[in-house]
Amino acid sequence: MSEQNWTVAEAKAKFSEVIESANARGPQTITKNGKLAAVVVSPEEWRQKTERVGTLADFFAASPLRNSGLKIRRARRAPRPIKL
């Protein structure tokens, strides 16, 4: 897979080709005034990059701080009064 660079003008003129290239050859970068403006990727690649891996509980269970002995100190008194 090879990434191809397009200017905004080229991408506008050949939008279907940009999409076909993203599906066949991988991400297609679009530049504006010489700076990266956008990247077009295939739906498959987008799903892979944005798919959630595991749950929040799994994340906390795998935390390096889990058995570190870190203690959080909390105030034992009642919450402060709030004027409404």
HELIX and SHEET records of a PDB file:
HELIX    1   1 VAL A    8  ALA A   13  1                                   6    
HELIX    2   2 PHE A   15  ARG A   25  1                                  11    
HELIX    3   3 PRO A   43  THR A   50  1                                   8    
HELIX    4   4 LEU A   56  ALA A   61  1                                   6    
SHEET    1   A 3 GLN A   4  THR A   7  0                                        
SHEET    2   A 3 GLN A  28  LYS A  32  1                                        
SHEET    3   A 3 LYS A  35  VAL A  40 -1                                        
END                                                                             
